[in-house]
Amino acid sequence: MSSVSLTPDGRAGRTAPAVDGTLPPNLPLSGRPLDARLPLALLEAVKAIDTPAAELDADFVHELRNKRLGLSETVLQQIRRYADAVRGRQRIGYDEVLALARLIGRRPDADLAFREAGRRWARAFVDTVGGVRRGAARTLPSILARPIAYGALRRLARRHMDGTLVRHGSTLQLEITAPVSADAAPRGVGCGLYEAAFRESLSLLADADGAVEHVSCRSRGDARCQWRTDWRRR
């Protein structure tokens, strides 16, 4: 499948502003091909954010398509491509997703976009877990449900997030060596993608709703990104 290059507004030759007017320096990020659900969630989040809430006349919709990345024909084509890749169980090259994350990081609403994408991504990969297992992880007594939920979360972290999930008593820690959005925006905003996905997957599989702390970050010079949460049911 051939890819289509994107510009911040869906057209060539223009650049959207960064979150604080400057972009962070690029980190030496590399990795294996990534789950196609990730770039699909990124673009679907941008599309949702850029879609006006009210119905608009045709002329104004055409104008918006020229101005808003999420409504551009280029993005719609890429969404279809990534959706096909998900159905075909194909993965997307790391560098391609990295470029997409850095593009989104130039938006003034990058934090909103990354967190919305993280929630969408988590819902998509949690759906790969069988319904019986999901139900057991949420409804059985904790002594039975926790091992089921933890096993499912570990597999999801490895297969879909290229990460490692470790349990220390009531604490869970997610480690990812090369988060594709680590340098996408200033102040580690891009890491909100993984934080939101981690929190959403905990909610969906373990009925947990605790705060997630970003304890280590590649953008701060650490060797890897780490997120930690106290794993408790609601």
Helices and strands as residue ranges (DSSP letters): E 34-35, H 37-50, H 58-67, G 69-71, H 73-87, E 91-92, H 94-104, H 110-126, H 131-139, H 142-160, E 164-168, E 171-176, G 186-191, H 192-206, E 212-216, G 218-220, E 225-230
